[in-house]
Amino acid sequence: MDVWIKIQTLIWLFPILFIFHDFEEIIMLENWINNNRQKD
């Protein structure tokens, strides 16, 4: 039973961590675009 609880916890944590990772990329994307935009 202990192993199942650990696996179930990992299964639930994965999507949460993925969402945090995506938010971090979305926040940094605007800064990256501003720094790498070609100035015409």
C-alpha distance matrix in Angstrom:
0.0 3.8 5.4 5.2 6.4 8.9 10.0 10.6 12.4 14.5 15.4 16.7 18.4 20.3 22.6 23.3 24.3 26.3 28.2 29.1 30.4 32.5 34.0 34.9 36.7 38.5 39.7 41.0 42.6 45.5 46.3 46.2 48.4 50.9 51.2 51.5 53.8 57.1 59.9 62.6
3.8 0.0 3.8 5.4 5.2 6.4 8.8 9.9 10.7 12.6 14.4 15.5 16.6 18.7 21.4 21.7 22.3 24.6 26.6 27.0 28.2 30.7 32.1 32.7 34.6 36.6 37.6 38.7 40.5 43.4 44.0 43.9 46.4 48.7 48.8 49.3 51.7 55.0 57.8 60.7
5.4 3.8 0.0 3.8 5.4 5.2 6.2 8.5 9.9 10.7 12.4 14.4 15.4 16.7 19.7 20.5 20.8 22.8 25.1 25.8 26.5 28.9 30.7 31.3 32.9 35.0 36.3 37.2 38.7 41.8 42.5 42.1 44.5 47.0 47.0 47.3 49.6 52.9 55.8 58.6
5.2 5.4 3.8 0.0 3.8 5.4 5.1 6.0 8.4 9.9 10.4 12.3 14.1 15.5 17.9 19.0 19.9 21.6 23.6 24.8 25.8 27.7 29.5 30.5 32.0 33.8 35.3 36.5 37.9 40.9 41.8 41.6 43.7 46.3 46.6 46.8 48.9 52.2 55.1 57.7
6.4 5.2 5.4 3.8 0.0 3.8 5.5 5.1 6.0 8.6 9.8 10.6 12.1 14.3 16.6 17.0 18.1 20.3 22.0 22.8 24.2 26.3 27.6 28.7 30.6 32.2 33.4 34.8 36.4 39.2 40.1 40.1 42.3 44.7 45.1 45.6 47.7 51.1 53.9 56.6
8.9 6.4 5.2 5.4 3.8 0.0 3.8 5.4 5.1 6.3 8.7 10.0 10.5 12.4 15.3 15.6 16.0 18.3 20.4 20.9 21.9 24.3 25.8 26.5 28.3 30.3 31.4 32.4 34.2 37.1 37.8 37.6 40.0 42.4 42.5 43.0 45.3 48.7 51.5 54.3
10.0 8.8 6.2 5.1 5.5 3.8 0.0 3.8 5.4 5.1 6.2 8.7 9.9 10.7 13.6 14.8 15.2 16.8 19.2 20.3 20.9 23.0 25.0 25.8 27.2 29.1 30.7 31.7 33.0 36.1 37.0 36.6 38.8 41.4 41.6 41.7 44.0 47.2 50.2 52.8
10.6 9.9 8.5 6.0 5.1 5.4 3.8 0.0 3.8 5.4 5.0 6.3 8.6 10.2 12.1 13.2 14.5 16.1 17.9 19.2 20.5 22.2 23.8 25.2 26.7 28.2 29.8 31.2 32.5 35.3 36.5 36.4 38.3 40.9 41.4 41.7 43.7 47.1 49.9 52.4
12.4 10.7 9.9 8.4 6.0 5.1 5.4 3.8 0.0 3.8 5.4 5.2 6.1 8.7 10.9 11.0 12.1 14.4 16.0 16.7 18.2 20.3 21.6 22.7 24.6 26.2 27.4 28.8 30.4 33.2 34.1 34.2 36.4 38.7 39.2 39.7 41.8 45.3 48.0 50.7
14.5 12.6 10.7 9.9 8.6 6.3 5.1 5.4 3.8 0.0 3.8 5.4 5.0 6.1 9.3 10.0 10.2 12.1 14.4 15.2 16.0 18.2 20.0 20.7 22.3 24.3 25.6 26.7 28.2 31.2 32.0 31.8 34.0 36.5 36.7 37.1 39.3 42.6 45.5 48.2
15.4 14.4 12.4 10.4 9.8 8.7 6.2 5.0 5.4 3.8 0.0 3.8 5.6 5.6 7.6 9.5 10.5 11.4 13.5 15.2 16.1 17.6 19.6 20.9 22.1 23.7 25.5 26.8 27.8 30.8 32.1 31.8 33.6 36.3 36.8 37.0 38.9 42.2 45.1 47.6
16.7 15.5 14.4 12.3 10.6 10.0 8.7 6.3 5.2 5.4 3.8 0.0 3.8 5.6 6.3 7.1 9.2 10.7 11.8 13.4 15.0 16.4 17.8 19.4 21.1 22.3 23.8 25.5 26.7 29.4 30.8 30.9 32.7 35.2 36.0 36.4 38.2 41.6 44.3 46.8
18.4 16.6 15.4 14.1 12.1 10.5 9.9 8.6 6.1 5.0 5.6 3.8 0.0 3.8 5.7 5.2 6.1 8.5 10.0 10.7 12.2 14.3 15.5 16.7 18.5 20.1 21.3 22.8 24.3 27.1 28.1 28.2 30.3 32.7 33.2 33.8 35.8 39.3 41.9 44.6
20.3 18.7 16.7 15.5 14.3 12.4 10.7 10.2 8.7 6.1 5.6 5.6 3.8 0.0 3.8 5.5 5.2 6.1 8.7 10.0 10.5 12.3 14.4 15.5 16.6 18.4 20.2 21.3 22.4 25.4 26.6 26.3 28.2 30.9 31.3 31.6 33.6 36.9 39.8 42.4
22.6 21.4 19.7 17.9 16.6 15.3 13.6 12.1 10.9 9.3 7.6 6.3 5.7 3.8 0.0 3.8 5.5 4.9 6.2 8.7 9.7 10.4 12.3 14.2 15.3 16.4 18.4 20.0 20.8 23.6 25.2 25.1 26.7 29.3 30.2 30.4 32.1 35.5 38.2 40.6
23.3 21.7 20.5 19.0 17.0 15.6 14.8 13.2 11.0 10.0 9.5 7.1 5.2 5.5 3.8 0.0 3.8 5.4 5.2 6.4 8.7 10.0 10.8 12.6 14.5 15.5 16.8 18.7 20.1 22.6 23.9 24.3 26.1 28.4 29.3 30.0 31.7 35.3 37.7 40.4
24.3 22.3 20.8 19.9 18.1 16.0 15.2 14.5 12.1 10.2 10.5 9.2 6.1 5.2 5.5 3.8 0.0 3.8 5.4 5.1 6.2 8.7 10.0 10.7 12.5 14.3 15.5 16.7 18.4 21.2 22.1 22.2 24.3 26.7 27.1 27.8 29.8 33.4 35.9 38.7
26.3 24.6 22.8 21.6 20.3 18.3 16.8 16.1 14.4 12.1 11.4 10.7 8.5 6.1 4.9 5.4 3.8 0.0 3.8 5.5 5.0 6.2 8.7 9.9 10.7 12.4 14.4 15.5 16.4 19.4 20.7 20.4 22.2 24.9 25.5 25.8 27.6 31.0 33.8 36.4
28.2 26.6 25.1 23.6 22.0 20.4 19.2 17.9 16.0 14.4 13.5 11.8 10.0 8.7 6.2 5.2 5.4 3.8 0.0 3.8 5.4 5.1 6.2 8.6 9.9 10.5 12.3 14.3 15.2 17.7 19.4 19.7 21.2 23.6 24.7 25.2 26.7 30.3 32.8 35.3
29.1 27.0 25.8 24.8 22.8 20.9 20.3 19.2 16.7 15.2 15.2 13.4 10.7 10.0 8.7 6.4 5.1 5.5 3.8 0.0 3.8 5.4 5.1 6.2 8.8 9.9 10.6 12.4 14.2 16.6 17.6 18.3 20.3 22.3 23.1 24.1 25.9 29.6 31.9 34.7
30.4 28.2 26.5 25.8 24.2 21.9 20.9 20.5 18.2 16.0 16.1 15.0 12.2 10.5 9.7 8.7 6.2 5.0 5.4 3.8 0.0 3.8 5.5 5.1 6.4 8.8 10.1 10.8 12.3 15.3 16.1 16.0 18.2 20.6 21.0 21.6 23.7 27.2 29.8 32.6
32.5 30.7 28.9 27.7 26.3 24.3 23.0 22.2 20.3 18.2 17.6 16.4 14.3 12.3 10.4 10.0 8.7 6.2 5.1 5.4 3.8 0.0 3.8 5.4 5.1 6.2 8.7 9.9 10.4 13.3 14.9 14.8 16.3 18.9 19.9 20.2 21.8 25.3 27.9 30.5
34.0 32.1 30.7 29.5 27.6 25.8 25.0 23.8 21.6 20.0 19.6 17.8 15.5 14.4 12.3 10.8 10.0 8.7 6.2 5.1 5.5 3.8 0.0 3.8 5.4 5.0 6.2 8.6 9.8 11.8 13.4 14.3 15.8 17.8 19.1 20.1 21.5 25.2 27.3 30.0
34.9 32.7 31.3 30.5 28.7 26.5 25.8 25.2 22.7 20.7 20.9 19.4 16.7 15.5 14.2 12.6 10.7 9.9 8.6 6.2 5.1 5.4 3.8 0.0 3.8 5.5 5.2 6.2 8.6 10.9 11.5 12.2 14.5 16.3 16.9 18.2 20.1 23.7 25.9 28.9
36.7 34.6 32.9 32.0 30.6 28.3 27.2 26.7 24.6 22.3 22.1 21.1 18.5 16.6 15.3 14.5 12.5 10.7 9.9 8.8 6.4 5.1 5.4 3.8 0.0 3.8 5.4 5.1 5.9 9.1 10.1 9.8 11.8 14.3 14.9 15.5 17.3 20.9 23.4 26.2
38.5 36.6 35.0 33.8 32.2 30.3 29.1 28.2 26.2 24.3 23.7 22.3 20.1 18.4 16.4 15.5 14.3 12.4 10.5 9.9 8.8 6.2 5.0 5.5 3.8 0.0 3.8 5.5 5.1 7.2 9.5 10.0 11.0 13.2 14.8 15.5 16.6 20.3 22.5 25.0
39.7 37.6 36.3 35.3 33.4 31.4 30.7 29.8 27.4 25.6 25.5 23.8 21.3 20.2 18.4 16.8 15.5 14.4 12.3 10.6 10.1 8.7 6.2 5.2 5.4 3.8 0.0 3.8 5.6 6.4 7.6 9.4 10.9 12.1 13.6 15.2 16.5 20.3 22.0 24.9
41.0 38.7 37.2 36.5 34.8 32.4 31.7 31.2 28.8 26.7 26.8 25.5 22.8 21.3 20.0 18.7 16.7 15.5 14.3 12.4 10.8 9.9 8.6 6.2 5.1 5.5 3.8 0.0 3.8 5.6 5.3 6.2 8.7 10.1 10.7 12.3 14.2 17.9 19.8 23.0
42.6 40.5 38.7 37.9 36.4 34.2 33.0 32.5 30.4 28.2 27.8 26.7 24.3 22.4 20.8 20.1 18.4 16.4 15.2 14.2 12.3 10.4 9.8 8.6 5.9 5.1 5.6 3.8 0.0 3.8 5.4 5.0 6.1 8.6 9.8 10.4 11.7 15.4 17.7 20.5
45.5 43.4 41.8 40.9 39.2 37.1 36.1 35.3 33.2 31.2 30.8 29.4 27.1 25.4 23.6 22.6 21.2 19.4 17.7 16.6 15.3 13.3 11.8 10.9 9.1 7.2 6.4 5.6 3.8 0.0 3.8 5.4 5.1 6.2 8.7 10.0 10.5 14.2 15.8 18.6
46.3 44.0 42.5 41.8 40.1 37.8 37.0 36.5 34.1 32.0 32.1 30.8 28.1 26.6 25.2 23.9 22.1 20.7 19.4 17.6 16.1 14.9 13.4 11.5 10.1 9.5 7.6 5.3 5.4 3.8 0.0 3.8 5.5 5.2 6.2 8.7 10.1 13.7 15.1 18.4
46.2 43.9 42.1 41.6 40.1 37.6 36.6 36.4 34.2 31.8 31.8 30.9 28.2 26.3 25.1 24.3 22.2 20.4 19.7 18.3 16.0 14.8 14.3 12.2 9.8 10.0 9.4 6.2 5.0 5.4 3.8 0.0 3.8 5.5 5.2 6.1 8.4 11.9 14.1 17.4
48.4 46.4 44.5 43.7 42.3 40.0 38.8 38.3 36.4 34.0 33.6 32.7 30.3 28.2 26.7 26.1 24.3 22.2 21.2 20.3 18.2 16.3 15.8 14.5 11.8 11.0 10.9 8.7 6.1 5.1 5.5 3.8 0.0 3.8 5.5 5.2 5.7 9.4 11.6 14.5
50.9 48.7 47.0 46.3 44.7 42.4 41.4 40.9 38.7 36.5 36.3 35.2 32.7 30.9 29.3 28.4 26.7 24.9 23.6 22.3 20.6 18.9 17.8 16.3 14.3 13.2 12.1 10.1 8.6 6.2 5.2 5.5 3.8 0.0 3.8 5.6 5.6 9.0 10.0 13.2
51.2 48.8 47.0 46.6 45.1 42.5 41.6 41.4 39.2 36.7 36.8 36.0 33.2 31.3 30.2 29.3 27.1 25.5 24.7 23.1 21.0 19.9 19.1 16.9 14.9 14.8 13.6 10.7 9.8 8.7 6.2 5.2 5.5 3.8 0.0 3.8 5.9 8.7 10.1 13.8
51.5 49.3 47.3 46.8 45.6 43.0 41.7 41.7 39.7 37.1 37.0 36.4 33.8 31.6 30.4 30.0 27.8 25.8 25.2 24.1 21.6 20.2 20.1 18.2 15.5 15.5 15.2 12.3 10.4 10.0 8.7 6.1 5.2 5.6 3.8 0.0 3.8 6.3 8.9 12.2
53.8 51.7 49.6 48.9 47.7 45.3 44.0 43.7 41.8 39.3 38.9 38.2 35.8 33.6 32.1 31.7 29.8 27.6 26.7 25.9 23.7 21.8 21.5 20.1 17.3 16.6 16.5 14.2 11.7 10.5 10.1 8.4 5.7 5.6 5.9 3.8 0.0 3.8 6.2 9.1
57.1 55.0 52.9 52.2 51.1 48.7 47.2 47.1 45.3 42.6 42.2 41.6 39.3 36.9 35.5 35.3 33.4 31.0 30.3 29.6 27.2 25.3 25.2 23.7 20.9 20.3 20.3 17.9 15.4 14.2 13.7 11.9 9.4 9.0 8.7 6.3 3.8 0.0 3.7 6.2
59.9 57.8 55.8 55.1 53.9 51.5 50.2 49.9 48.0 45.5 45.1 44.3 41.9 39.8 38.2 37.7 35.9 33.8 32.8 31.9 29.8 27.9 27.3 25.9 23.4 22.5 22.0 19.8 17.7 15.8 15.1 14.1 11.6 10.0 10.1 8.9 6.2 3.7 0.0 3.8
62.6 60.7 58.6 57.7 56.6 54.3 52.8 52.4 50.7 48.2 47.6 46.8 44.6 42.4 40.6 40.4 38.7 36.4 35.3 34.7 32.6 30.5 30.0 28.9 26.2 25.0 24.9 23.0 20.5 18.6 18.4 17.4 14.5 13.2 13.8 12.2 9.1 6.2 3.8 0.0
